[in-house]
Every structure is written in C-alpha cells, then in structure tokens.
C-alpha cells in the first residue's frame, strides 16, 4: 500500500505542537523530525481518505482494493480509465446482473464500448413443484454478437469467462466477434 516517500513534508509537524520552552533543544527537534518523516505518509493518507475511497481519484493500489470490495475483477491489462469505470459502476451492474442489460453493459465495459447485440431463446416458468421442466424444447441459449473496432485486440477467452459469469448457470451461449466493427 503506502510506502515511505523521501522528503515528504508532514502536514502537522510535531515540533509545532510543543511549548516554546522545548523548541531550543536540538535532540528533541531532530527526534521529532524523524518521527515526522515516518508519520507524514500516514497523516497525508488519513487527510486524503475520502479521495482514496472514490474510484475516480483513488491511487492504483487502493483502486485494486476497492475492486475487491465491490466484487469486480478487471483484467491486469485493462487500461486504468476502464478499471476505474468498472469499480465506479459495480453496484449498479450487480443490480442488473443476469439480465440482458447487465450482460450488454458488462461486455461494453470490457471491450471499451463496442456495440453489442444479444439474442436469447426466451421463456420463463414458475412452479411450486421441484423439478418442473424448463419452458421450450431445448436448452436456454444466448447468442452474443460483438462489433469491436479492432477485433484483433479482443481477448476472446476473457470475454467467454465474463459471459459465463454474467449469465445464469443453466444457460448456454455463443459468442460471435464480427470483423472490423461490422454489424
């Protein structure tokens, strides 16, 4: 997390908190200066704590911690601005998780805004009896078509992991990545 920053000034030097009678003692001044050097990163972190908990302004190491708190796992090679956007919108996306809108938003976020087209097999059923068959004659399925501007930069395996995590467990999927942003 936070590390020692050489020469970082203390926002609240300890020597200033002493009565004037102690200001002339050289040993005390050097001792408190050493403590100030150790405490400066801690005090500055505490003074800036609200900025550390805001994904828009958090330092990179805190952003990784915030991502864990809101159950977001951006890939290591994700650009910082997209990582921040993922953490910032995580709570709203959790509300729509498992829905078409939630899946489309997760894919747009992962691909940097690529157009997403989703078609589902549809069908719902409700029953008080366990083991009631699902509606339709085949397994529920989702077909996803992405049109990224540069398909060569898309990590297909990462997208498939994301889709599998976003859709209900019993639903299968097909992922089509269209060439050159075509729709």
N, C-alpha and C positions, 0 to 999 in steps of 0.2 A: 504494500500500500504506500503510504507516505514514507519518504526516506529523508535523510539528512540533506539539507541544501546549504552548502558552504556560503557563509557571508549573509545569510538571510537575517534581516533585522527583526528584532522582536517587536510586536505591536504594543507590548506593555512591559518595558524594561523594568526589572525588579529593583534596580538601584533608585529609581524614581519613587518607589513606594516607601523608602526608608526615611526616618527623620534626618534632618540636616547634620546632626552631630556625627552620624556614621559615614557621611559622604567623603570624608578625608582619609579613611582607612583604605590603603592600597590593596591589601589582601582581600578585603571584603568586596571591593569593586571588581577585582579580577575573578573572584569566586562567583559573584552574581552574573558577570558577563558570560562565564562558562555555562551557567545554568540557563541564561537567556538563549544561548546558542542551541542548547538541547530542547528547550521548550518552545522556541519560535515556530517550528513546523506544526507542533500540536496546537498552539494557540491560534495560528492562522487557519488551520483546518477547522477548528471549532468556530472561529469567527465567520467562516465561509460555509458552514454546514448546510444552510438551505440550498446553496448553489450545487453542493455535492449530491443532493437528493433529487435534483431536477435533471432529467436526461438530456436536456438541451445544453446544459452548462457543466455537467459532471466531468471530472477528469476520466481518462480512459480506463484506469483501473477501477474506479468507482462505478463506471458505466457497466463493466463486466459483472460487478457485484449486484447492481440494480437489475440487470438482465436475469440473473438467477432468482432474485426475489419475485419477479413477475413471470417466471417460467418461460423465458424467451431464450432461444439458443441460436443466435445468428452464427453463420459460418465464420471461421477465422479470417477468410479473405474478403469478407463483406466490407465495403467502404464505410468509414466512420459515420457519415451522414445517414446512411441507411440503417446502421446499427442503432443510432440514436432514435430514428423514426420508429424502429421496431420496438424499442423499450417504451417510448412515449405512448404509442397506441396499443400496447399489450392488453391492458384491461378491457378496452372496447372490443378488441379482437377476440378475447376469451368469451365475451358475451355472445358473439356470433359464431363461435367455433362449432363445426359440424354442420353448418348451413352453407348454401351456395354462395351467399355474400361473404361469409367468413373465409371460405376457400379461395374465392377470387381475390379478396384483399390480401391474403397471405401470399398468394402467387405474385400479385403485382408488387408487393413489397420485396419479395425475394429476387425478382427479375428487374427491379428498377423501374417499374411502371409499364411493363409490356402488356399489350391488350390480351385479355383472357376471355375465352368462350367456353362455357360449361354446359353440357347436356347430360341430363340424368334420366334414368329409366322410370323414376317416379313411383308412386304408390305408397299408401300408408294403411295401417290396420291397427285396431285396438281390440284387446280381448282380456277378459279376466281369467281365462284359461291358459295355463302354461303350455308352451309348445305349439301354440297356434301358428299355422304356416304363414309365411310372409306373402304379401299380395303379389300377383303376377305369376308367370310360369317359369321365370328364370331368375338367376341371382341379381340383386340390385346392382346397377353399374353406373359409373360416371365417366364421361368422355371429356377430356380437357384438351383444348387447343390453345397453344400459346404462339404469339407472333412477336418474338423479341427482335429488335433492330439488328442485333448481331448474334445469330443462333450459335455460332462457334464458341462464344463466351459463356453460354448457359451450361451449368453443371447439372446434367440430367439426373444423376444419382441423388444429388441433394434435393432436387425438385420431387423426385419419387418418394424420398423419405418424408418430405414435408407433406405431400398429398396423403400418404398413408397415415400420418399423424393427425391430419385435419378431418378426414372423412370417418364415418362410423366404421367399426372394425369388420362388419359383415358385408360392406360394400366394396366391390372391385372397381378398378379404374384403368383407363387407357390414357396415356399422355402423348399428344402429338405436338411436336415443335415444328412450326411452319418455317420455311426458309425465308430469310430476308424481310421479315415483318409482314409477309403476305397474310391475308385473312380469307 
